[in-house]
């Protein structure tokens, strides 16, 4: 088994929490519609920054050309967008839009290859072809798939003979059987596991569904999970701006430890994303605020938090970032003059 720790799952969880807080909606991702128009429009426009497996510039370019209309398109693109199979993406796109005729190696395997417009994309398709055309058992088909993937020439010669002989039993001549085997051999070199690709495509669709239907909550969750990197934070802030979502600066009385979306569809900057403010300080600030209410001014703040919870460096960082701008009548520069040299 291959267990993956995906940041995307944390993004989904955080976005769902914000959606429930702002809209009083509990979304079950296992029950969302897989024909949502807004979601497919997002894929069709290549607006997939922040979407699992679909945010690279090359993938976004192909999505705009493909204009996916079904989850099967996303599963196929996930499998095809890799070195080798990538060469077949233009064919896949042309066949989907009727610019090229869909050709099948043999009528018997039309149903197997119909979802991918006659192109062998998945390992499972290669195994099914072996079953249908040459009478392989599932176990034997998997051995064939492994031999092809590893380019075991000795085993391949043996398998070719078995395949051709099995095809003869189904009235398929030796020449046709050999050609089909060669096609399978070629595609098996990079054939992707369909179940793996489908799992990834489902997660991609779920992230796209939230971005398309709840963009502030989704972008806030994305920013929260990438705020360890200044470069990533700026990248996703630019995407937030492109989606016309207003981003508010940090506020000592409103900001959370993470980026958060409010009911107006705005995103509030995270306290933890401010350089120089440690996690311990942020935790103490939020806990004190939740327990005893908003801070009235800088003196109220320093009175309620000791120097271990909020030291001089953290306070200066908060002041410079504008987190104290909510306190009326004081200019940012004044905070630096009133702070002692060592601790608050």
C-alpha positions as CSV (number, residue, x, y, z in Angstrom):
1,X,0.0,0.0,0.0
2,X,1.1,3.5,-0.8
3,X,-0.1,6.0,1.9
4,X,0.2,9.7,0.9
5,X,0.2,12.7,3.2
6,X,-1.5,15.3,1.1
7,X,-1.6,19.0,2.0
8,X,-4.7,19.2,-0.2
9,X,-6.7,17.2,2.4
10,X,-5.9,19.8,5.0
11,X,-7.0,22.6,2.6
12,X,-10.3,20.8,2.1
13,X,-10.8,20.4,5.8
14,X,-10.0,24.1,6.5
15,X,-12.2,25.3,3.7
16,X,-15.2,23.2,4.8
17,X,-14.8,24.6,8.4
18,X,-14.9,28.2,7.1
19,X,-17.9,27.4,4.8
20,X,-19.8,26.0,7.7
21,X,-18.9,29.1,9.9
22,X,-19.9,31.6,7.2
23,X,-22.8,30.0,5.4
24,X,-24.2,27.5,8.0
25,X,-23.7,24.7,5.4
26,X,-22.2,21.3,6.1
27,X,-20.8,19.9,2.9
28,X,-20.2,16.2,2.5
29,X,-17.6,15.9,-0.2
30,X,-18.7,12.4,-0.9
31,X,-22.1,13.7,-1.9
32,X,-21.3,16.7,-4.1
33,X,-22.6,16.6,-7.7
34,X,-20.0,15.5,-10.2
35,X,-21.6,17.4,-13.0
36,X,-21.4,20.9,-11.5
37,X,-21.3,23.5,-14.2
38,X,-19.3,26.0,-12.3
39,X,-16.6,23.4,-11.5
40,X,-16.2,22.3,-15.1
41,X,-16.1,26.0,-16.3
42,X,-13.2,26.5,-13.9
43,X,-11.4,23.5,-15.5
44,X,-12.3,24.7,-19.0
45,X,-10.9,28.1,-18.4
46,X,-7.7,26.7,-16.9
47,X,-8.4,28.5,-13.6
48,X,-6.8,25.7,-11.7
49,X,-4.2,27.5,-9.6
50,X,-4.4,25.7,-6.2
51,X,-6.2,22.6,-7.7
52,X,-4.5,19.3,-6.8
53,X,-2.5,17.9,-9.8
54,X,-4.0,20.5,-12.2
55,X,-2.2,23.8,-11.5
56,X,1.0,23.6,-13.6
57,X,1.1,26.1,-16.6
58,X,1.3,23.2,-19.1
59,X,-1.7,21.4,-17.6
60,X,-3.8,24.6,-17.6
61,X,-3.0,25.2,-21.2
62,X,-4.2,21.7,-22.2
63,X,-7.3,22.1,-20.0
64,X,-8.3,25.2,-22.0
65,X,-7.9,23.2,-25.2
66,X,-9.6,20.1,-23.9
67,X,-12.5,21.9,-22.2
68,X,-13.4,18.9,-20.0
69,X,-17.0,18.0,-19.6
70,X,-16.9,14.8,-17.6
71,X,-14.9,13.4,-14.7
72,X,-13.5,10.8,-17.1
73,X,-11.7,13.7,-18.9
74,X,-10.0,14.6,-15.6
75,X,-9.0,11.0,-14.9
76,X,-7.4,10.7,-18.4
77,X,-5.6,14.0,-18.2
78,X,-4.2,13.1,-14.8
79,X,-2.8,9.9,-16.4
80,X,-1.6,11.5,-19.6
81,X,0.1,14.5,-18.2
82,X,3.5,12.8,-17.6
83,X,6.6,12.3,-19.7
84,X,5.8,9.9,-22.6
85,X,2.0,9.8,-22.5
86,X,2.0,13.6,-22.8
87,X,2.6,13.2,-26.5
88,X,-0.9,11.7,-26.9
89,X,-2.8,14.6,-25.2
90,X,-3.2,16.5,-28.6
91,X,-4.7,13.3,-30.1
92,X,-7.0,12.9,-27.1
93,X,-8.2,16.5,-27.4
94,X,-8.7,16.2,-31.2
95,X,-10.7,13.0,-30.9
96,X,-12.9,14.4,-28.1
97,X,-13.8,17.4,-30.2
98,X,-14.3,15.3,-33.4
99,X,-11.4,16.8,-35.3
100,X,-9.9,13.4,-35.6
101,X,-11.7,10.1,-36.1
102,X,-11.7,7.7,-33.2
103,X,-10.0,4.5,-34.3
104,X,-10.0,1.2,-32.3
105,X,-7.4,-1.5,-32.8
106,X,-10.2,-4.1,-33.0
107,X,-14.0,-4.0,-32.6
108,X,-13.8,-6.4,-29.6
109,X,-12.1,-3.8,-27.5
110,X,-14.1,-0.8,-28.5
111,X,-16.0,-0.6,-25.2
112,X,-12.8,-0.8,-23.2
113,X,-11.2,2.1,-25.1
114,X,-14.3,4.2,-25.7
115,X,-13.8,6.4,-22.5
116,X,-10.3,7.4,-23.8
117,X,-11.3,7.8,-27.5
118,X,-9.4,4.7,-28.6
119,X,-6.2,5.6,-26.9
120,X,-4.7,3.1,-24.4
121,X,-4.1,5.1,-21.3
122,X,-4.4,2.9,-18.2
123,X,-2.8,-0.4,-17.1
124,X,-6.3,-1.8,-16.5
125,X,-7.2,-1.3,-20.2
126,X,-4.2,-3.3,-21.2
127,X,-5.2,-6.1,-18.9
128,X,-8.8,-6.0,-20.2
129,X,-7.6,-6.2,-23.8
130,X,-5.6,-9.3,-22.9
131,X,-8.6,-10.8,-21.3
132,X,-11.0,-10.0,-24.1
133,X,-8.8,-10.7,-27.1
134,X,-6.7,-13.6,-25.9
135,X,-8.6,-15.2,-23.0
136,X,-6.1,-14.2,-20.3
137,X,-7.2,-14.6,-16.6
138,X,-6.9,-11.5,-14.5
139,X,-3.9,-12.9,-12.8
140,X,-2.2,-13.7,-16.1
141,X,-3.1,-10.3,-17.5
142,X,-1.4,-8.7,-14.5
143,X,1.7,-10.7,-15.1
144,X,1.6,-9.5,-18.7
145,X,1.2,-5.9,-17.6
146,X,4.2,-6.2,-15.3
147,X,6.4,-7.8,-17.9
148,X,5.5,-5.0,-20.4
149,X,6.2,-2.3,-17.8
150,X,9.6,-3.7,-16.9
151,X,10.5,-4.3,-20.6
152,X,11.5,-7.9,-19.9
153,X,12.3,-9.0,-23.4
154,X,12.5,-12.7,-22.7
155,X,9.2,-12.7,-20.9
156,X,7.7,-10.5,-23.6
157,X,8.5,-13.0,-26.4
158,X,6.9,-15.7,-24.4
159,X,3.8,-13.5,-23.7
160,X,3.5,-12.5,-27.4
161,X,3.2,-16.2,-28.4
162,X,0.6,-16.8,-25.7
163,X,-1.4,-13.7,-26.8
164,X,-1.3,-14.6,-30.5
165,X,-2.3,-18.2,-29.7
166,X,-5.2,-17.1,-27.5
167,X,-6.4,-14.6,-30.1
168,X,-6.5,-17.4,-32.7
169,X,-9.1,-19.1,-30.5
170,X,-11.3,-16.0,-31.0
171,X,-10.8,-16.0,-34.8
172,X,-8.3,-13.2,-34.8
173,X,-5.6,-13.7,-37.3
174,X,-1.9,-13.7,-36.3
175,X,-1.1,-10.5,-38.1
176,X,-3.8,-8.5,-36.3
177,X,-3.0,-10.1,-32.9
178,X,0.7,-9.2,-33.3
179,X,-0.1,-5.6,-34.2
180,X,-2.4,-5.2,-31.2
181,X,0.1,-6.8,-28.9
182,X,2.8,-4.3,-30.2
183,X,0.4,-1.4,-29.5
184,X,-0.2,-2.8,-26.0
185,X,3.5,-3.1,-25.4
186,X,4.1,0.5,-26.5
187,X,1.4,1.9,-24.2
188,X,2.3,-0.4,-21.2
189,X,5.7,1.3,-21.0
190,X,4.0,4.3,-19.4
191,X,0.5,3.0,-18.7
192,X,-0.9,4.6,-15.6
193,X,-2.9,2.8,-13.0
194,X,-6.5,4.0,-13.6
195,X,-7.6,3.5,-10.0
196,X,-4.7,5.7,-8.8
197,X,-5.6,8.4,-11.5
198,X,-9.3,8.2,-10.6
199,X,-8.5,8.8,-6.9
200,X,-6.4,11.8,-7.7
201,X,-9.0,13.2,-10.1
202,X,-11.7,12.9,-7.4
203,X,-9.6,15.0,-5.0
204,X,-8.9,17.5,-7.8
205,X,-12.6,17.8,-8.6
206,X,-13.4,18.3,-4.9
207,X,-10.9,21.1,-4.6
208,X,-12.1,22.7,-7.8
209,X,-15.7,22.4,-6.6
210,X,-14.9,24.4,-3.5
211,X,-12.9,27.0,-5.4
212,X,-15.6,27.4,-8.0
213,X,-18.5,27.7,-5.5
214,X,-16.8,29.1,-2.3
215,X,-13.7,30.9,-3.6
216,X,-13.0,33.1,-0.5
217,X,-13.1,30.1,1.9
218,X,-11.1,27.9,-0.5
219,X,-8.4,30.5,-1.1
220,X,-8.1,31.3,2.7
221,X,-7.6,27.6,3.3
222,X,-5.0,27.4,0.6
223,X,-3.1,30.4,1.9
224,X,-3.1,29.0,5.4
225,X,-1.5,25.8,4.2
226,X,1.2,27.5,2.3
227,X,2.0,30.4,4.6
228,X,5.4,28.9,5.6
229,X,6.7,30.1,2.2
230,X,6.8,33.8,1.4
231,X,6.9,32.9,-2.3
232,X,3.9,30.6,-2.1
233,X,1.9,33.1,0.0
234,X,2.5,35.8,-2.7
235,X,1.6,33.4,-5.5
236,X,-1.8,32.5,-3.9
237,X,-2.4,36.1,-2.9
238,X,-2.1,37.0,-6.6
239,X,-4.6,34.4,-7.4
240,X,-7.0,35.7,-4.8
241,X,-6.7,39.2,-6.3
242,X,-7.3,37.7,-9.8
243,X,-10.6,36.2,-8.4
244,X,-11.5,39.7,-7.2
245,X,-11.5,38.6,-3.5
246,X,-10.6,41.4,-1.2
247,X,-7.7,40.6,1.2
248,X,-7.7,42.5,4.5
249,X,-4.5,43.2,6.4
250,X,-3.7,41.6,9.8
251,X,-5.8,42.8,12.7
252,X,-5.0,42.0,16.4
253,X,-8.7,41.8,17.1
254,X,-9.9,39.9,14.0
255,X,-7.1,37.9,12.6
256,X,-6.8,34.2,13.5
257,X,-3.7,32.0,13.5
258,X,-4.7,31.0,9.9
259,X,-6.0,33.0,7.0
260,X,-9.8,33.2,7.4
261,X,-12.7,34.2,5.2
262,X,-15.6,36.3,6.6
263,X,-19.3,36.4,5.8
264,X,-18.7,39.3,3.4
265,X,-16.4,37.2,1.2
266,X,-13.2,38.9,2.3
267,X,-10.0,37.2,3.5
268,X,-8.3,38.3,6.7
269,X,-4.5,38.0,6.8
270,X,-3.2,35.5,9.3
271,X,-1.2,36.5,12.4
272,X,1.1,33.5,12.0
273,X,2.0,34.6,8.5
274,X,3.7,37.8,9.9
275,X,7.4,37.3,10.1
276,X,8.8,37.7,13.6
277,X,5.6,36.6,15.3
278,X,6.0,33.1,16.7
279,X,3.3,30.5,17.1
280,X,3.3,30.8,20.9
281,X,2.6,34.5,20.6
282,X,-0.3,34.0,18.2
283,X,-1.8,31.2,20.4
284,X,-1.6,33.5,23.4
285,X,-3.2,36.5,21.6
286,X,-6.1,34.5,20.2
287,X,-6.7,32.6,23.5
288,X,-6.8,35.9,25.5
289,X,-9.0,37.6,23.0
290,X,-11.5,34.8,23.0
291,X,-11.6,34.6,26.8
292,X,-11.8,38.3,27.7
293,X,-12.8,40.1,24.5
294,X,-11.1,42.4,22.0
295,X,-8.0,44.5,23.0
296,X,-8.9,48.2,23.5
297,X,-5.4,49.6,22.9
298,X,-1.7,48.8,23.0
299,X,-1.7,49.3,26.8
300,X,-4.6,46.9,27.3
301,X,-2.8,44.4,25.1
302,X,0.5,44.6,27.0
303,X,-1.3,44.5,30.3
304,X,-3.2,41.3,29.4
305,X,-0.2,39.5,27.8
306,X,3.1,38.9,29.7
307,X,6.5,39.3,28.1
308,X,6.8,35.5,27.5
309,X,3.6,35.5,25.5
310,X,4.4,38.7,23.6
311,X,8.0,39.9,23.5
312,X,9.4,43.2,22.0
313,X,10.3,41.6,18.6
314,X,6.8,40.1,18.1
315,X,5.1,43.4,19.1
316,X,7.2,45.3,16.7
317,X,6.5,42.9,13.9
318,X,2.7,43.2,14.6
319,X,2.9,47.0,14.6
320,X,4.9,47.1,11.4
321,X,2.4,44.8,9.7
322,X,-0.5,47.0,10.7
323,X,-2.0,44.6,13.2
324,X,-2.5,47.6,15.6
325,X,-4.1,49.9,13.0
326,X,-7.5,49.1,14.6
327,X,-6.4,51.2,17.6
328,X,-7.5,54.7,16.7
329,X,-5.3,57.8,17.1
330,X,-1.9,56.2,17.0
331,X,0.5,56.1,14.1
332,X,2.5,52.9,13.5
333,X,5.9,54.6,14.2
334,X,4.7,55.6,17.7
335,X,4.5,52.0,18.8
336,X,8.3,51.7,18.3
337,X,8.9,54.7,20.5
338,X,6.8,53.5,23.3
339,X,8.2,50.0,23.4
340,X,11.1,49.4,26.0
341,X,14.4,48.1,24.8
342,X,14.2,44.6,26.0
343,X,10.6,43.4,26.8
344,X,7.2,45.0,26.8
